[in-house]
């Protein structure tokens, strides 16, 4: 976390604190490549947005020409690390007091921007117009505040899966992050600044201010200053967090001596805000008055929001604006008010990046010729500060600092991401099996686990770049950054939305990429692919000798044994490093005997006796033995049955997972020695598609649009998900509208124990949706 400090209290100039944790070049990153700017200046905070291009390394694979008389190598493919340019959005938030320092810093580091205009919004845009134009030499072009706010809100709801949350003060986890509905419209945005604006949003460009109130954040601040003589907004909220409103407010029981049952009123309900101050002959504390005032204004806004939500039949109500700012007391009082007035039918929803909405919207207005909405964007966990703790009593220093400096970074993804069309209900789909924000025991274990694995990841990252002497230095920086992220998540598990095993893995990948380690496992994958290919024909021939029923079981067992070869699991990587002779047959012996921990094999076998599936979508996992000796013989059998197969693999590297580039080369090589695979490719019955993911886990709501199109066109009726990351950490409870098969070996003893099994327990979960099962039984029932 970085902050600025003043030279001295009498000076109007500021300077950057040289002792900050993050050096200044990490505050305004990639300024030399900045192309467009936008700024949102509020009453106390400035939010700056800019677009830049980022150069980073990517690992590419290229097939050797094995038909040449003298092959350059006996290896299957070569790996090269290339420079690639991607787009990044930067959003930075700081106090207005530091605006001059920041503008000076930007001016000094701005190298060759083609931008001549800076888009501006917010109340302070006019006040600072001359300063911005003078410092940056850019013309300030003011944009409508409400339009920017809505554009920004639509953008974060579309692109950040855990953007919205419900605040529950007394729950195990204060935050309950919401799954964003595939269609984000319509919704109600209640923006609480000095006053209140209530906006109904129906589509990207259609919104209407349907109401509002002059009693808002400014009222709380103004009346609060008169009552308590406290001039700072945050101090006023701090007072409110310590106060007891019941000594100032008149309650129902103060009037009726208890509850008023005939009206459905409880005794502790506020009958009159500040009611006791008219009759009680005593001084009231600042804390109690601040609390009473906060309740009065929050209840008023809550009731107003409820009435408009009911009037317009809207169930999603988002609250934002200066009044909210992630403060627990404010969120709690608004939540209580909404729950009370709607009897729990409407939830008060808050946004993680609420403070950036105006800046994001202003940026999008200035970038319309590029149409940023035609891409999908992803939060870069390595560069974002994350949501700070909202418990001022627990982290008072952090609250003070989080107001000083905060950062959000988003990377443009290469493809548009959409829902898998086969999700039974996309709006209720949750990828992750365990939410670590709510499960303290699991959280502590996995954070410890990732910290313990850090040395191994660093060692592997350095080993993957033997020709680069500075790799050790970069790896050390990676270690420090990722360890810092883990420590932050220990105290603030909600920093990036729901904390899950998936988000811990993704954060690690983002940090590795940050320090130019695009694929630390590239050489391990290359070696294992080369070795496994030599055994492919032998594995296929051994299958052909078996009876049909024996073969089905051997194929499933082969996929499971292949899945043991996972460098992401410490229990396995220790074995693979210490015992180079550990192979496919040894892995089979490690598997538990049937009945497995989760065992639907008999139902699967019965289904195979019926008509073949039309098309199977197979989400594959690891390189080497897994894909070549486990998955490919299984795919071969499906093709032989007359089932088309779509193999979905990662777009980018993660651990030792096979990438689409690697799989293309492997499949071509296998096709050269296997006519079934060759015919499948030639006849377009075997298709390779990238998933759009660069993670060891799988989010079925963010998949490559091309994959979704193929799934529809092929009328896919079977989805196979393989591996611990994709089928247990994620998607274990995913409900699909077609048959599904989830296969994994549990390679973590703590998780195995949690699930009631042991190390190398097997999960074989075959599921048929209820309507499909009814159909099948109807077909089997004689008329």
C-alpha positions in Angstrom: 0.0 0.0 0.0 1.4 3.4 -1.0 0.7 6.8 0.4 1.8 10.4 -0.1 3.1 12.7 2.6 3.3 16.4 2.9 6.6 18.3 3.1 5.3 20.3 6.0 2.0 21.6 7.3 2.7 25.2 6.2 3.6 24.3 2.6 1.0 23.9 -0.2 3.3 21.7 -2.2 3.5 17.9 -1.6 6.0 15.3 -2.3 5.9 11.5 -2.6 7.0 9.6 0.5 10.2 7.8 -0.6 9.8 5.2 2.2 6.5 3.8 0.8 6.1 0.1 0.4 5.4 0.3 -3.3 7.8 2.6 -5.3 6.1 5.5 -7.2 6.5 3.8 -10.5 4.2 1.1 -9.3 1.5 3.7 -8.3 1.0 5.1 -11.8 2.2 2.1 -13.8 2.9 2.0 -17.5 2.5 5.8 -17.9 5.0 5.7 -20.7 2.4 3.7 -22.7 -0.7 5.7 -21.6 -3.0 6.5 -24.4 -6.2 8.0 -22.9 -7.1 9.6 -19.6 -10.3 10.3 -17.6 -10.8 11.8 -14.2 -13.6 11.9 -11.7 -13.2 14.6 -9.0 -15.5 14.4 -6.1 -15.7 16.5 -2.9 -12.7 14.8 -1.3 -11.5 12.0 -3.6 -10.0 12.0 -7.1 -10.3 8.9 -9.3 -8.0 8.8 -12.3 -8.4 6.3 -15.2 -6.1 5.6 -18.1 -5.5 3.0 -20.8 -2.1 1.6 -21.5 -0.4 -1.1 -23.4 1.6 -3.6 -21.4 4.5 -5.7 -22.8 4.8 -9.1 -21.2 6.3 -12.5 -22.1 4.2 -15.4 -23.3 5.4 -19.0 -23.8 4.6 -20.3 -27.3 5.0 -23.8 -28.7 5.9 -24.7 -32.3 6.0 -28.2 -33.7 9.2 -29.5 -35.2 9.0 -30.9 -38.7 9.5 -34.6 -38.0 9.1 -35.5 -41.7 12.5 -33.9 -42.5 15.4 -36.3 -42.9 17.4 -34.6 -40.1 15.0 -33.5 -37.4 16.6 -30.6 -35.4 15.7 -32.4 -32.2 14.1 -35.6 -30.9 11.6 -33.4 -29.0 8.0 -33.1 -30.1 8.0 -29.3 -30.1 10.1 -26.3 -29.2 9.2 -23.6 -26.6 9.9 -20.0 -27.3 9.2 -17.0 -25.0 7.9 -14.1 -27.0 7.0 -10.5 -26.2 3.3 -9.7 -26.5 1.4 -6.5 -26.1 -1.9 -6.4 -24.2 -4.3 -3.6 -23.1 -4.7 -2.7 -19.5 -7.0 -0.3 -17.7 -5.6 1.5 -14.6 -7.9 3.2 -12.0 -6.3 5.1 -9.1 -8.0 6.7 -6.2 -6.5 9.3 -3.9 -7.4 12.3 -1.8 -7.9 15.7 -3.5 -5.2 17.1 -1.3 -2.6 15.2 -3.4 -4.0 16.1 -6.8 -1.2 18.6 -7.7 1.5 16.1 -6.7 -0.1 13.4 -8.8 -0.6 15.6 -11.8 3.1 16.6 -11.6 4.1 13.0 -11.4 2.0 12.1 -14.4 3.4 15.0 -16.4 7.0 14.0 -15.6 6.4 10.4 -16.6 4.1 10.8 -19.6 6.3 10.1 -22.6 4.4 9.8 -25.9 0.7 9.9 -25.4 -1.3 10.7 -28.5 -4.2 12.0 -26.3 -5.1 15.7 -26.5 -8.2 15.5 -24.3 -8.9 14.2 -20.8 -12.5 13.3 -20.1 -13.7 14.6 -16.7 -16.7 14.2 -14.5 -17.7 14.8 -10.9 -18.4 18.0 -9.0 -14.7 19.0 -8.8 -14.1 18.7 -12.5 -14.9 22.4 -13.0 -12.9 23.5 -9.9 -9.7 21.8 -11.0 -10.2 22.3 -14.8 -7.5 25.0 -15.1 -5.0 23.1 -13.0 -5.4 19.9 -15.0 -5.1 21.7 -18.4 -2.0 23.7 -17.2 -0.2 20.7 -15.6 -0.9 18.0 -18.3 -1.4 20.2 -21.4 -4.6 18.3 -22.1 -8.0 19.9 -22.8 -10.6 19.0 -20.2 -13.8 17.7 -21.8 -16.6 17.4 -19.2 -19.0 14.5 -19.3 -22.4 14.1 -17.6 -22.0 12.7 -14.1 -25.0 10.4 -14.1 -24.2 9.0 -17.6 -20.7 8.1 -16.5 -21.9 6.6 -13.3 -24.3 4.2 -15.1 -21.7 3.3 -17.8 -19.2 2.5 -15.0 -21.7 0.4 -13.1 -22.7 -1.6 -16.2 -19.0 -2.2 -16.9 -18.1 -3.6 -13.5 -21.2 -5.7 -13.2 -20.4 -7.3 -16.6 -16.7 -7.9 -16.1 -16.1 -8.5 -12.4 -17.8 -11.7 -11.2 -17.8 -10.8 -7.5 -18.5 -7.2 -7.8 -21.8 -7.0 -5.8 -22.2 -8.0 -2.2 -24.7 -8.1 0.6 -23.4 -6.8 3.9 -24.3 -8.9 7.0 -22.8 -7.3 10.1 -23.4 -10.3 12.5 -22.7 -13.1 10.1 -19.6 -15.3 10.1 -18.5 -13.4 7.0 -19.6 -9.7 6.8 -19.7 -10.0 3.0 -21.9 -12.2 0.9 -20.7 -11.8 -2.7 -23.4 -12.3 -5.4 -23.3 -14.2 -8.6 -23.9 -11.6 -11.3 -26.9 -12.5 -13.4 -26.1 -13.1 -17.1 -28.5 -10.3 -17.9 -27.6 -7.4 -15.5 -30.7 -5.4 -16.4 -33.0 -4.0 -15.1 -31.7 -2.6 -11.8 -32.2 0.4 -9.5 -29.1 2.5 -8.6 -29.4 4.6 -5.5 -26.6 7.0 -5.6 -26.1 8.8 -2.3 -23.9 11.8 -2.6 -24.7 15.2 -1.0 -28.3 14.3 -2.0 -29.9 11.1 -3.3 -30.5 10.2 -6.9 -32.6 7.1 -7.8 -32.0 5.8 -11.3 -33.8 3.0 -13.1 -31.4 1.3 -15.5 -33.0 -0.8 -18.3 -30.2 -1.3 -20.8 -26.7 -0.1 -21.7 -27.9 3.3 -22.9 -31.4 3.5 -21.5 -31.8 4.8 -18.0 -34.0 7.4 -16.2 -33.7 9.3 -13.0 -37.1 8.3 -11.4 -36.7 10.0 -8.0 -34.4 11.4 -5.4 -34.1 13.3 -2.1 -32.3 16.3 -0.8 -31.7 14.4 2.4 -28.5 12.5 1.8 -24.8 12.4 2.7 -24.5 16.2 2.8 -27.4 16.3 5.3 -25.7 13.7 7.5 -22.4 15.7 7.2 -24.0 19.1 7.7 -26.3 18.2 10.6 -23.6 16.0 12.1 -21.1 18.9 12.1 -23.7 21.2 13.8 -24.5 18.5 16.5 -21.0 17.2 17.2 -18.7 20.1 16.0 -16.9 17.3 14.0 -16.0 18.6 10.6 -14.6 15.4 9.0 -17.0 13.0 7.4 -15.0 9.9 8.4 -14.7 11.1 12.0 -18.5 11.5 12.1 -18.9 7.9 10.9 -16.4 6.8 13.5 -18.4 8.5 16.2 -21.6 6.8 14.9 -19.9 3.4 15.1 -19.4 3.9 18.8 -22.8 5.4 19.7 -26.1 4.1 21.1 -29.1 5.6 19.2 -31.6 4.4 21.9 -30.6 7.1 24.3 -31.6 9.8 21.7 -34.4 8.1 19.6 -37.8 7.5 21.0 -38.7 3.8 20.5 -42.1 2.1 20.2 -41.8 0.7 23.7 -41.1 4.2 25.1 -44.6 5.2 23.9 -46.6 2.0 24.4 -44.6 0.3 27.1 -43.7 -2.7 24.9 -44.4 -3.7 21.3 -47.5 -2.7 19.4 -48.7 -6.1 18.1 -51.8 -5.0 16.3 -49.7 -2.9 14.0 -46.9 -5.5 13.8 -44.4 -3.1 15.5 -41.6 -4.4 17.7 -40.7 -2.6 20.9 -37.2 -1.6 19.9 -38.3 0.0 16.6 -37.6 3.7 16.2 -40.9 5.6 16.7 -39.3 9.1 16.5 -35.8 10.0 15.5 -34.3 12.3 18.2 -37.6 12.0 20.0 -36.1 11.9 23.5 -34.1 15.1 23.0 -37.3 17.1 23.2 -38.2 15.9 26.7 -35.0 14.7 28.3 -33.2 17.3 30.3 -29.6 16.1 29.7 -26.6 16.4 27.5 -26.4 13.7 24.8 -23.0 12.3 23.7 -21.6 13.1 20.3 -21.5 9.4 19.5 -25.2 8.8 20.4 -26.3 11.8 18.3 -24.2 10.7 15.3 -25.6 7.2 15.5 -29.2 8.6 15.7 -28.6 10.9 12.8 -27.1 8.0 10.7 -30.2 5.8 11.4 -32.6 8.6 10.6 -31.0 9.3 7.2 -30.4 5.7 6.3 -33.9 4.7 7.2 -35.3 7.5 5.1 -33.2 6.5 2.1 -34.0 2.8 2.6 -37.7 3.4 2.6 -37.5 5.7 -0.4 -35.5 3.0 -2.3 -38.0 0.3 -1.4 -41.0 2.3 -2.6 -39.3 3.0 -6.0 -38.2 -0.6 -6.3 -41.8 -1.9 -5.7 -43.3 0.8 -7.9 -41.1 -0.3 -10.8 -41.1 -4.0 -9.9 -37.3 -4.2 -9.5 -35.6 -6.7 -7.2 -32.0 -5.6 -7.7 -31.1 -2.4 -5.8 -27.5 -1.2 -5.8 -26.3 1.5 -3.4 -23.3 3.7 -4.1 -22.0 7.2 -3.7 -19.8 9.1 -1.2 -22.1 8.3 1.7 -21.4 4.6 1.4 -17.7 4.3 0.8 -17.5 0.8 2.3 -18.3 2.0 5.8 -19.8 -0.8 7.9 -22.2 1.3 9.9 -23.7 2.9 6.8 -24.0 -0.4 5.0 -25.5 -2.1 8.1 -28.2 0.7 8.6 -29.2 0.7 4.9 -29.3 -3.1 4.9 -31.5 -3.2 8.0 -33.8 -0.5 6.6 -34.3 -2.4 3.2 -34.9 -5.7 5.0 -37.5 -4.1 7.3 -39.4 -2.2 4.7 -39.6 -5.1 2.1 -39.8 -7.9 4.7 -36.7 -9.4 3.1 -38.0 -9.4 -0.5 -35.3 -7.0 -1.7 -31.7 -7.1 -0.8 -29.5 -4.0 -0.4 -26.5 -4.6 -2.8 -23.2 -2.8 -2.5 -20.3 -2.7 -5.0 -16.6 -3.5 -4.4 -15.5 -0.8 -6.9 -18.3 1.7 -6.3 -15.7 4.5 -5.9 -14.5 4.1 -9.5 -17.8 4.0 -11.4 -17.7 7.7 -12.5 -14.0 7.4 -13.6 -14.7 4.1 -15.5 -17.8 5.7 -17.2 -15.8 8.8 -18.2 -13.0 6.7 -19.6 -15.5 4.6 -21.6 -17.0 7.8 -23.0 -13.6 8.8 -24.3 -12.8 5.3 -25.7 -16.0 4.7 -27.7 -14.1 4.5 -31.0 -12.3 1.5 -29.6 -15.6 0.0 -28.2 -14.2 -1.5 -25.0 -17.5 -3.3 -24.5 -16.8 -5.6 -27.4 -14.1 -7.3 -25.2 -14.2 -9.0 -21.9 -11.9 -7.7 -19.1 -10.6 -9.4 -16.0 -9.3 -7.9 -12.7 -5.6 -8.2 -12.4 -5.1 -9.4 -8.8 -1.4 -8.6 -8.9 -2.0 -4.9 -9.6 -5.2 -4.2 -7.6 -5.3 -3.1 -4.0 -8.6 -5.0 -3.3 -11.4 -4.1 -0.9 -10.0 -2.9 2.4 -11.3 -3.9 5.7 -14.5 -2.0 6.6 -14.1 -2.6 10.4 -12.7 0.7 11.6 -12.3 -0.5 15.1 -10.2 -3.5 14.0 -8.1 -1.7 11.4 -8.2 2.1 12.1 -4.8 2.8 10.5 -5.7 0.8 7.5 -9.0 2.7 7.0 -7.0 6.0 7.2 -4.6 4.8 4.6 -7.1 3.1 2.3 -8.7 6.6 1.8 -5.3 7.9 0.8 -4.4 5.5 -2.0 -6.2 2.7 -3.8 -5.7 1.0 -7.2 -7.7 -1.2 -9.6 -6.2 -2.8 -12.7 -8.1 -4.7 -15.4 -6.6 -6.6 -18.4 -8.3 -6.9 -21.7 -8.8 -10.6 -22.5 -8.2 -12.0 -25.9 -11.7 -13.2 -26.4 -15.3 -12.5 -25.3 -16.3 -14.7 -22.4 -19.9 -16.0 -22.1 -21.9 -18.7 -20.2 -21.7 -22.3 -21.1 -25.1 -22.7 -22.8 -25.6 -26.1 -21.0 -25.8 -24.5 -17.5 -29.2 -25.4 -16.0 -29.6 -22.0 -14.5 -26.8 -19.5 -15.2 -28.1 -17.0 -12.7 -27.7 -19.4 -9.8 -24.4 -21.0 -10.9 -21.6 -20.7 -8.4 -18.3 -22.1 -9.8 -16.6 -22.7 -6.4 -17.3 -25.5 -4.0 -16.1 -23.9 -0.8 -16.2 -20.2 0.0 -13.1 -19.6 2.2 -14.5 -16.2 3.3 -17.1 -18.1 5.2 -15.1 -21.2 6.2 -12.4 -20.0 8.6 -10.8 -23.5 9.1 -10.6 -24.2 5.4 -9.3 -20.6 4.8 -6.4 -21.0 7.3 -5.5 -24.4 5.8 -5.4 -23.3 2.2 -3.5 -20.0 2.9 -0.9 -22.1 4.8 -0.8 -24.5 1.9 -0.1 -21.9 -0.7 2.5 -20.2 1.5 4.3 -23.6 2.1 4.3 -24.2 -1.7 5.9 -20.8 -2.5 9.5 -22.0 -2.3 8.8 -24.8 -4.8 7.1 -22.3 -7.2 10.0 -19.9 -7.0 12.5 -22.7 -7.7 10.5 -23.9 -10.7 10.1 -20.4 -12.1 13.9 -19.9 -12.0 14.6 -23.3 -13.5 12.2 -22.5 -16.4 14.5 -19.7 -17.5 18.1 -21.1 -17.2 19.5 -18.6 -19.8 18.3 -15.5 -18.0 20.6 -14.5 -15.2 18.2 -12.0 -13.7 15.4 -14.7 -13.3 16.4 -15.3 -9.7 15.9 -11.6 -8.8 12.5 -11.5 -10.6 11.5 -14.7 -8.8 12.3 -13.1 -5.5 10.1 -10.2 -6.3 7.3 -12.6 -7.2 7.8 -14.3 -3.9 7.5 -11.1 -1.9 4.5 -9.9 -3.8 2.5 -13.1 -3.6 3.4 -13.6 0.1 2.2 -10.0 0.7 -1.1 -10.9 -1.1 -1.5 -14.0 1.1 -0.9 -12.0 4.2 -3.5 -9.4 3.1 -6.0 -12.2 2.4 -5.4 -13.7 5.8 -6.7 -10.4 7.4 -9.1 -9.4 4.6 -10.3 -12.6 2.9 -13.0 -10.6 1.0 -10.4 -8.2 -0.7 -11.1 -9.6 -4.2 -14.6 -11.0 -3.7 -15.2 -14.5 -2.4 -11.9 -16.1 -1.4 -11.6 -19.6 -3.0 -8.9 -22.0 -4.0 -9.5 -20.8 -7.5 -8.8 -17.2 -6.6 -5.6 -18.1 -4.7 -4.4 -20.0 -7.8 -5.4 -17.2 -10.1 -3.7 -14.6 -8.0 -0.5 -16.7 -8.1 -0.7 -16.9 -11.9 -1.2 -13.1 -12.1 1.8 -12.5 -9.9 4.0 -14.9 -11.9 3.0 -13.1 -15.1 3.7 -9.7 -13.5 7.4 -10.7 -13.2 7.6 -12.4 -16.6 7.3 -16.0 -15.7 4.6 -16.9 -18.3 4.9 -20.7 -18.0 7.2 -22.1 -15.2 6.1 -25.7 -16.1 6.8 -25.5 -19.8 9.9 -27.7 -19.8 8.3 -30.3 -17.4 5.3 -30.5 -19.7 7.5 -30.9 -22.8 9.5 -33.7 -21.2 6.4 -35.5 -19.9 4.6 -35.2 -23.3 7.6 -36.7 -25.1 7.8 -39.7 -22.7 4.0 -40.4 -22.7 3.7 -40.4 -26.5 6.1 -43.3 -26.6 3.7 -45.5 -24.7 0.5 -44.4 -26.5 0.2 -47.2 -29.0 1.0 -49.8 -26.4 -1.8 -48.4 -24.1 -4.3 -48.5 -27.0 -3.3 -52.1 -28.0 -3.7 -53.3 -24.4 -7.3 -51.8 -24.4 -8.2 -53.6 -27.6 -7.5 -57.0 -26.1 -10.1 -56.5 -23.4 -13.8 -57.4 -23.6 -16.2 -54.5 -24.0 -17.1 -54.3 -20.3 -13.5 -54.7 -19.1 -12.4 -52.0 -21.6 -15.0 -49.4 -20.3 -13.6 -49.9 -16.7 -10.0 -49.8 -17.9 -10.6 -46.6 -19.8 -12.1 -44.8 -16.8 -9.3 -46.1 -14.6 -6.8 -44.8 -17.1 -8.3 -41.3 -17.0 -8.2 -41.4 -13.2 -4.6 -42.7 -13.1 -3.5 -40.1 -15.6 -5.1 -37.4 -13.4 -2.7 -38.4 -10.6 0.1 -36.6 -12.6 -0.6 -33.2 -11.2 2.3 -30.9 -10.3 -0.1 -28.6 -8.5 -0.6 -31.2 -5.8 2.3 -31.3 -3.3 1.7 -35.0 -2.4 2.2 -35.8 -6.1 5.0 -33.3 -7.0 7.1 -34.7 -4.1 6.7 -38.2 -5.6 7.4 -37.0 -9.2 10.6 -35.1 -8.1 11.9 -37.9 -5.9 11.0 -40.9 -8.0 11.6 -40.4 -11.8 10.5 -44.0 -12.4 6.9 -43.3 -11.1 4.7 -44.0 -14.1 1.2 -44.8 -15.4 1.1 -48.4 -13.9 2.3 -47.1 -10.5 -0.4 -44.4 -10.6 -3.1 -47.1 -11.2 -1.9 -48.9 -8.1 -2.3 -45.8 -6.0 -6.0 -45.4 -6.8 -8.5 -46.7 -4.2 -10.4 -49.8 -5.1 -14.1 -49.6 -5.7 -16.5 -48.7 -4.2 -15.0 -45.2 -4.7 -15.6 -42.2 -2.5 -18.2 -41.0 -5.0 -19.1 -43.9 -7.3 -21.7 -43.7 -10.1 -19.8 -46.0 -12.3 -22.5 -48.7 -12.6 -25.0 -46.1 -13.8 -22.4 -44.8 -16.4 -21.8 -48.4 -17.6 -25.6 -48.9 -18.0 -25.9 -45.7 -20.0 -23.1 -46.8 -22.3 -25.2 -49.9 -23.2 -27.8 -47.4 -24.7 -27.5 -45.2 -27.8 -24.3 -43.2 -28.3 -24.2 -39.5 -27.2 -24.4 -37.1 -30.1 -21.5 -34.9 -28.9 -19.3 -34.9 -25.8 -17.6 -31.7 -24.5 -14.5 -32.8 -22.5 -12.7 -30.2 -20.3 -9.2 -31.7 -20.1 -6.6 -31.2 -17.3 -2.9 -32.0 -17.2 -0.2 -32.5 -19.9 1.8 -35.8 -20.3 0.4 -39.1 -19.0 -3.0 -37.5 -18.2 -3.9 -36.2 -21.6 -2.0 -38.8 -23.7 -2.5 -42.1 -21.9 -5.6 -41.2 -19.9 -7.9 -38.9 -21.9 -7.0 -39.8 -25.5 -7.9 -43.6 -25.3 -11.2 -42.5 -23.7 -11.8 -40.0 -26.5 -11.0 -42.7 -29.0 -13.7 -45.0 -27.5 -16.3 -42.2 -27.7 -15.4 -41.6 -31.4 -15.6 -45.3 -32.1 -19.2 -45.3 -30.6 -20.2 -42.6 -33.1 -20.0 -39.7 -30.6 -18.4 -36.4 -31.7 -15.9 -35.0 -29.3 -14.9 -31.4 -28.5 -11.7 -31.1 -26.4 -11.6 -27.9 -24.4 -8.2 -26.9 -23.0 -6.7 -23.8 -21.5 -6.1 -20.8 -23.6 -3.0 -19.9 -21.5 -0.7 -21.8 -19.2 -1.4 -22.7 -15.6 0.6 -25.2 -13.6 1.2 -28.3 -15.8 -2.2 -28.1 -17.5 -2.2 -28.7 -21.2 -2.8 -25.6 -23.3 -4.6 -25.4 -26.6 -1.3 -24.8 -28.5 0.3 -27.9 -26.9 -2.8 -30.0 -27.5 -3.0 -29.2 -31.2 0.6 -30.6 -31.6 -0.1 -33.6 -29.4 -3.3 -34.5 -31.3 -1.6 -34.2 -34.7 1.2 -36.6 -33.5 -1.3 -39.1 -32.0 -3.3 -38.9 -35.3 -0.2 -39.9 -37.2 -0.1 -43.3 -35.3 -3.9 -43.8 -34.6 -6.4 -44.0 -37.6 -9.3 -43.5 -35.2 -8.0 -40.1 -34.0 -6.9 -39.3 -37.6 -10.4 -40.0 -39.1 -12.0 -38.0 -36.2 -9.9 -35.0 -37.2 -10.4 -35.4 -40.9 -14.2 -35.9 -40.6 -14.5 -33.0 -38.2 -15.8 -35.3 -35.5 -12.9 -34.4 -33.2 -12.6 -30.7 -32.5 -10.1 -28.8 -30.4 -11.2 -25.5 -28.9 -9.7 -23.3 -26.3 -11.7 -22.6 -23.1 -10.8 -19.0 -22.7 -9.3 -19.8 -19.3 -5.8 -19.6 -17.9 -6.6 -21.2 -14.6 -6.3 -24.7 -13.1 -10.0 -24.3 -12.1 -13.0 -23.7 -14.4 -15.6 -21.0 -14.3 -18.4 -22.2 -16.7 -19.8 -18.6 -16.7 -16.7 -17.2 -18.4 -15.9 -19.4 -21.4 -14.7 -18.5 -24.9 -17.6 -17.4 -27.0 -16.4 -19.7 -29.9 -16.6 -22.7 -27.5 -20.2 -21.8 -26.6 -21.0 -21.6 -30.3 -19.5 -25.0 -31.0 -21.4 -26.5 -28.1 -24.7 -25.2 -29.5 -23.9 -26.2 -33.1 -22.9 -29.7 -32.2 -26.0 -30.2 -30.0 -23.7 -31.4 -27.1 -25.5 -33.8 -24.8 -22.6 -34.9 -22.5 -20.1 -32.7 -20.6 -17.0 -34.4 -19.1 -15.0 -32.4 -16.5 -11.8 -33.9 -15.3 -9.4 -33.0 -12.5 -9.4 -31.8 -8.9 -9.3 -28.1 -9.8 -12.1 -28.3 -12.4 -14.4 -31.0 -10.9 -13.9 -30.7 -7.1 -12.6 -27.2 -6.2 -15.0 -25.9 -8.9 -18.1 -27.4 -10.5 -18.7 -30.2 -8.0 -22.2 -28.9 -7.5 -22.7 -27.4 -11.0 -26.1 -28.4 -12.5 -26.2 -28.9 -16.2 -29.1 -29.3 -18.6 -27.5 -32.4 -20.1 -25.7 -35.5 -18.8 -22.4 -34.8 -17.1 -19.4 -36.8 -15.8 -17.1 -35.4 -13.2 -13.9 -37.4 -12.6 -11.0 -36.6 -10.3 -8.5 -38.1 -7.9 -8.1 -36.4 -4.6 -4.4 -35.6 -4.2 -4.6 -33.5 -1.0 -4.9 -35.4 2.3 -6.7 -32.5 4.1 -9.3 -32.3 1.4 -9.7 -36.0 1.3 -10.3 -36.1 5.0 -12.8 -33.2 4.7 -14.7 -35.3 2.1 -14.6 -38.4 4.2 -12.0 -40.2 2.1 -8.2 -40.6 2.0 -5.3 -39.6 -0.3 -6.0 -40.9 -3.9 -9.7 -41.4 -3.2 -11.7 -41.3 -6.4 -14.7 -39.1 -7.4 -16.7 -40.5 -10.3 -19.9 -38.5 -10.5 -22.3 -39.3 -13.3 -25.3 -37.0 -13.3 -28.5 -36.9 -15.4 -30.8 -33.9 -15.1 -34.2 -34.8 -13.7 -36.2 -34.1 -16.9 -33.7 -36.2 -19.0 -33.9 -39.0 -16.4 -37.8 -39.0 -16.7 -37.5 -39.1 -20.5 -35.1 -42.1 -20.4 -37.3 -44.0 -17.9 -40.4 -43.3 -20.2 -38.5 -44.7 -23.1 -37.7 -47.9 -21.1 -41.3 -48.3 -19.8 -43.5 -50.5 -22.1 -46.7 -48.8 -23.3 
